[in-house]
Structures are given as C-alpha cells and as structure tokens.
C-alpha cells in the first residue's frame, strides 16, 4: 500500500481553521479525506455534513470523508486509521490533522518520523498555518504559540484580510516573511482555499523530485550575503527591525521567531557538517523550528536536500548539478532566539 499523505492544519484560536476545513471537505475534488481533530469545541465540523455518529468517534461524512477525534494520542489514532484502511473497513485517500489553536505543531510533525509504525504508513506532506489578519499582530506579539505556528509553516493562509487596511496587511505579510521566508503566503476569503495550495505541497519531501522553489528566499526580501543580516531598504518600517540601533536591539516588539540564511559557493566537508549540526541540534534543538536547504557537498555530483524539525534532521540526494550550473549551498534556519553568528560561523568552518 502506498503511503498516506498527511497535512497538519494549524493556526491560532479563531483564525478560521474549521471554515477552511469545511470548505475542503465539501468541495467536489473526488478525494476522500480523513480529518483528525484534537479539539471538538463549539466550532467542530457542522453536523449537517455528517452522516452518522459511531461509538468509535469516527464519523462518516456525506461525501465519503471521515472525521475522528483523538482519543488517546495522535500515534494511536493514526495507527488505528491506517489499520482500518488496510483491512478495508475505512476508505480514505489522505489525512488532515487539525491542531488546537494553542498547539505547537512540532511534536505533531515529529510523530511522523519518530514512530516506526506511523512512518511506514504515512508521508507528512506539509504544515499549513492559518493567520488571522485582524488579530495576528497582537497574537504574534503576545503568544509564542502563534509565532511558532508561523515558524513551522510550509504554506501560510491569511484570513480576514478584508477587515484590515492594505497597509496593515502588507505590514503583516512583511513580518511573516521575516519570520519564515520559505512559506508562500496566500490571502483567503471565508475559507476559500484552492486545493492545489493545500495538498501535495511536498513541504517535507526529501527526494529527488524536490528542488527548493526557484524564488526560494527571492531577491525581493532576502538577497544578502551569508554573513550579513536581513537587509532592509529605507521604506521598511517593520516594528521589529530596529533601524538605527547599532546594538542590534530592536525597538517595539521583537519577534523571537526569526529566520536567516547561509549561502556559500564552497563545498561542505560532509563529516564536519554532520558533527557541527549534531552539536548544534543537541544544544538548540528545541528552539530550532525548521531548517532546510539545498547543499553542495564535496564528493557528490548531486545536490543534497537537507531539512530538520527540532532535533530531527535528515538528508537525501536531490537532482544532479546541471552542466554549467553554479554549485552552491543555501540553507535557511527558522527558530526561536537562535544564535545567528554562532550558526553562520560554524557553517563557514565546515566548508572545504
């Protein structure tokens, strides 16, 4: 049986996760989706699209989708669903896990790598984060969970953008980009999400088909040498950038979730890089939300695709370097108060 793709849907309380989910479940896409909710609050999937309730808390929907709550823990629920699918008791094509608005998506993502049974049945496709345009500035200021959800995202949907001014929306987009440059952003109205922007995003796919998108950290915002900080033009008035303060301390609110990029055209020494990253993850792992890149390794004719979540990391061989292509490495780190200088210097020292 091929692996079952799984999507983690996260976002702060009231961002509209359930609205998006309802939209996806009722759209005529011909896919049977199993939804795992770890909260059944007032906002649960409307009863009008449910067919029947069963003693097992797995509910069949009118369009063949199914919905279930987490009874014990996520691992048990995922194993249970996979087993029922194998036995032909349940029919579904993919899984969406809706986390509670206060959840850190990290442990949910790690479940797919740390539990062998789960890893043998599922492929974690992506973490999709919903951000409420109206309340996000305050939530991002006050709640670390909201900042972590942004840091983990492979795709960001901004809801309620019609409730804010164009300037405020732009400021929010800039801030989100600064926190997580690798997640594309889309504004959504009333849960109207295109399926292609939600499924098969390959955010966690470590295989040859994945080539980090061409505008990965595009010049627009993030074209800077690997040793220098985030480069902003005169027009940037983002509160957490702290212009003109030589100490580097930002005024107003400073997001503790930040991203920075390492770039080099020199090859990495694989053994040195492995030792360095192992040591770093040992110390800073819990604060490292996502780190991902395409690397140029000494002795390899192919790109090395690398990524990690917290303490878990892995690499895989990507496509061969094309004739005439400049071999280089690009790696983005997204984390909470990470020591940028230590990481960048350490990476520099693992080059050949």
C-alpha positions in Angstrom: 0.0 0.0 0.0 1.4 3.4 -0.9 2.0 5.9 1.9 -1.0 8.0 3.0 -0.3 11.8 2.7 -0.9 13.8 5.8 -1.4 17.5 6.2 -1.2 19.4 9.6 -3.5 22.4 9.7 -2.6 24.8 12.4 -3.3 28.4 13.3 -4.2 30.5 16.4 -7.6 30.4 18.0 -10.3 32.0 15.8 -8.1 32.1 12.6 -10.7 30.1 10.7 -9.3 26.6 10.6 -12.7 24.9 10.8 -14.1 27.2 8.0 -11.2 26.2 5.7 -11.6 22.5 6.7 -15.3 22.6 5.9 -14.7 24.2 2.6 -12.1 21.5 1.7 -14.3 18.6 2.9 -17.3 19.8 0.9 -15.6 20.7 -2.3 -16.0 18.3 -5.2 -12.4 17.1 -5.6 -13.2 13.4 -5.6 -10.8 12.8 -2.7 -11.8 11.0 0.5 -10.2 12.8 3.4 -9.9 11.6 7.0 -9.9 14.5 9.4 -8.3 14.1 12.9 -9.4 16.9 15.3 -7.7 17.2 18.6 -10.4 19.5 19.9 -14.1 19.2 19.5 -15.1 22.6 20.7 -18.1 24.7 19.7 -16.6 25.1 16.3 -16.5 21.4 15.3 -17.4 20.3 11.8 -21.1 21.1 11.3 -23.5 18.2 11.9 -25.2 18.9 8.6 -22.3 17.5 6.6 -22.1 14.4 8.9 -23.9 11.3 8.2 -23.8 9.3 11.4 -22.0 9.1 14.7 -20.5 5.8 15.7 -19.4 4.6 19.1 -15.8 4.8 17.9 -15.9 8.6 17.4 -15.1 8.0 13.7 -17.8 9.8 11.8 -18.6 9.2 8.1 -19.5 12.2 6.1 -21.9 12.6 3.2 -19.1 12.9 0.6 -17.2 9.8 1.9 -14.8 11.8 4.1 -14.4 10.7 7.7 -13.8 12.6 10.9 -12.5 11.5 14.2 -11.3 12.9 17.4 -8.0 11.9 19.1 -8.9 9.5 21.9 -5.6 8.5 23.3 -2.8 10.2 21.5 -2.1 11.0 17.9 0.0 8.0 17.2 -2.7 5.6 18.4 -5.3 7.3 16.2 -3.0 7.3 13.1 -2.2 3.6 13.6 -5.8 2.8 14.1 -6.9 4.6 10.9 -4.1 3.0 8.8 -5.1 -0.4 10.1 -8.8 0.1 9.3 -7.8 1.3 5.8 -5.6 -1.8 5.3 -8.4 -4.1 6.3 -10.8 -2.2 4.0 -13.0 -1.1 6.9 -12.4 2.6 6.1 -11.8 4.2 2.7 -9.8 7.4 2.6 -7.0 8.9 0.4 -5.3 11.3 2.8 -5.4 12.7 6.4 -5.7 16.2 7.7 -4.9 16.9 11.3 -6.5 20.0 12.7 -4.5 21.0 15.8 -5.9 23.1 18.7 -5.3 26.8 18.3 -2.8 26.7 21.2 -0.8 23.8 19.9 2.9 23.7 18.9 2.9 21.8 15.6 6.5 20.5 16.3 5.5 17.4 18.3 2.7 16.6 15.9 5.2 16.7 12.9 7.7 14.6 14.9 5.1 11.9 15.3 5.5 11.0 11.6 9.2 10.4 12.0 9.6 9.0 15.5 7.0 6.3 15.4 8.0 3.5 13.1 4.5 2.2 12.5 3.3 5.7 11.6 6.3 6.3 9.4 5.6 3.1 7.5 2.0 4.1 6.8 2.1 7.9 6.3 4.0 10.6 4.4 3.9 14.0 6.1 3.2 16.4 3.3 3.1 19.8 4.8 2.2 22.1 7.8 -0.4 24.7 6.7 -0.8 27.7 9.0 -3.8 30.0 9.1 -3.2 33.6 10.3 -6.0 35.9 11.2 -5.1 39.3 9.6 -7.2 41.3 12.2 -5.8 39.8 15.4 -2.4 38.4 14.2 -0.3 41.5 15.1 -1.4 41.3 18.7 -1.3 37.4 18.8 2.2 37.4 17.4 3.3 40.0 19.9 1.8 38.2 22.9 1.7 34.5 22.2 4.7 32.3 21.4 2.4 29.5 20.1 1.3 31.9 17.4 4.9 32.7 16.4 5.9 29.0 16.4 2.9 28.2 14.2 4.3 30.7 11.6 7.8 29.4 12.0 6.8 25.8 11.2 4.6 26.6 8.2 5.2 25.3 4.7 2.2 27.4 3.5 0.6 30.4 5.2 -3.0 31.4 4.6 -4.0 34.9 5.8 -7.7 35.0 6.7 -9.9 38.1 7.5 -7.8 40.3 5.3 -10.9 42.2 4.3 -11.1 43.5 7.9 -7.8 45.4 7.8 -6.3 48.1 5.6 -4.0 47.4 2.7 -1.1 48.9 4.7 -1.8 46.7 7.7 -2.0 43.7 5.5 1.3 44.5 3.9 3.0 45.1 7.2 1.7 41.7 8.4 2.9 39.9 5.2 6.4 41.6 5.6 6.5 40.4 9.2 5.5 36.8 8.4 8.1 36.8 5.6 10.8 37.9 8.0 9.8 35.1 10.4 9.5 32.4 7.8 10.8 33.3 4.3 10.2 29.8 2.9 6.5 29.6 3.3 4.4 31.1 0.4 1.6 33.3 1.6 -2.0 33.5 0.3 -4.9 35.5 1.4 -8.2 33.5 1.8 -11.7 34.8 2.0 -14.2 32.8 4.1 -12.2 29.6 3.8 -12.0 29.7 0.0 -8.7 27.7 -0.4 -7.6 26.2 -3.7 -6.9 22.5 -3.2 -3.6 22.8 -5.1 -2.4 25.3 -2.4 -3.4 22.9 0.4 -2.5 19.3 -0.7 0.6 17.8 -2.2 2.9 20.7 -1.3 5.8 18.4 -0.6 6.9 20.5 2.3 8.6 17.6 4.0 9.5 15.6 0.9 13.1 14.7 0.9 13.5 13.1 -2.5 14.9 13.9 -5.9 11.7 15.5 -7.1 12.1 18.3 -4.6 14.1 21.2 -5.7 13.7 24.2 -3.4 11.5 26.6 -5.3 13.3 28.9 -7.7 12.3 32.1 -5.8 13.4 30.4 -2.5 14.3 33.5 -0.5 13.9 35.6 -3.5 15.9 38.8 -4.1 12.9 40.8 -3.1 13.4 40.4 0.6 16.2 38.1 1.3 19.0 38.6 -1.1 22.0 39.0 1.1 25.4 37.5 1.6 25.5 34.7 4.0 27.4 36.6 6.6 25.2 39.7 6.8 21.9 40.2 8.4 18.5 40.9 7.0 18.8 43.7 4.5 16.0 46.3 4.5 15.5 49.3 2.3 14.7 52.8 3.5 11.0 52.1 3.2 10.9 49.3 5.7 9.1 50.4 8.8 8.6 47.0 10.3 8.5 47.5 14.1 10.8 44.6 14.9 13.6 45.6 12.6 15.0 48.3 14.9 16.7 50.6 12.4 19.4 52.9 13.5 20.2 50.9 16.7 23.8 49.8 16.5 23.4 47.4 19.3 21.1 45.3 17.2 18.4 45.6 19.8 15.0 46.2 18.1 12.6 48.7 19.3 8.9 47.9 19.8 8.0 44.3 19.7 10.7 41.9 18.6 9.7 38.5 17.3 11.7 35.8 18.9 10.9 33.6 15.8 13.3 34.7 13.1 14.9 33.3 10.0 18.3 33.7 8.5 20.1 32.2 5.5 23.5 30.7 5.0 24.9 30.8 1.4 28.2 29.7 0.0 29.7 28.6 -3.3 32.3 26.4 -1.5 31.6 22.8 -0.9 30.8 21.4 2.6 33.0 18.8 4.2 30.3 16.2 4.9 31.8 14.8 8.1 32.5 18.3 9.6 29.0 19.5 8.7 27.4 16.4 10.3 29.4 16.9 13.5 28.6 20.6 13.7 24.9 20.2 13.0 24.8 17.3 15.5 26.3 19.5 18.2 24.0 22.5 17.4 20.9 20.4 17.4 22.0 18.9 20.7 22.1 22.4 22.3 19.5 24.4 20.4 17.2 21.6 19.0 14.0 22.6 20.9 14.4 26.2 19.6 15.1 25.1 16.0 11.7 25.1 14.4 12.6 24.3 10.8 15.9 24.3 8.9 16.1 23.4 5.3 18.3 23.7 2.3 19.9 22.5 -0.9 23.6 21.8 -0.2 26.8 21.5 -2.2 28.7 18.6 -0.7 32.3 17.6 -1.5 32.4 14.4 -3.5 28.8 14.4 -4.6 27.7 15.1 -8.1 24.2 15.6 -6.9 22.5 18.3 -4.8 21.9 17.3 -1.2 18.4 18.2 0.1 18.5 18.7 3.8 15.9 19.5 6.4 15.1 19.2 10.1 12.4 19.9 12.7 13.7 20.4 16.3 16.2 17.6 17.0 15.2 15.5 14.0 17.1 16.0 10.8 17.7 14.1 7.5 19.2 14.5 4.1 18.6 12.9 0.8 20.2 13.1 -2.7 18.5 15.5 -5.0 19.0 16.0 -8.7 22.4 16.2 -10.3 24.0 19.6 -10.7 23.3 20.7 -14.3 26.2 21.3 -16.6 27.3 24.9 -16.2 25.2 25.4 -13.1 27.0 27.2 -10.3 27.3 24.8 -7.4 26.3 26.5 -4.2 24.5 25.9 -0.9 21.5 27.7 0.5 20.2 26.9 3.9 17.5 28.7 5.9 17.2 28.4 9.7 13.9 29.3 11.4 13.9 29.3 15.1 13.4 31.0 18.5 16.2 33.3 19.5 18.9 31.2 17.7 22.5 32.5 17.9 22.8 33.6 14.3 26.5 34.4 14.5 27.5 31.1 16.1 25.5 29.2 13.5 26.8 31.1 10.5 30.4 31.0 11.6 30.1 27.3 12.4 28.6 26.5 9.0 31.5 28.6 7.4 34.0 26.4 9.3 32.6 23.2 7.9 33.3 24.2 4.3 36.2 22.6 2.5 
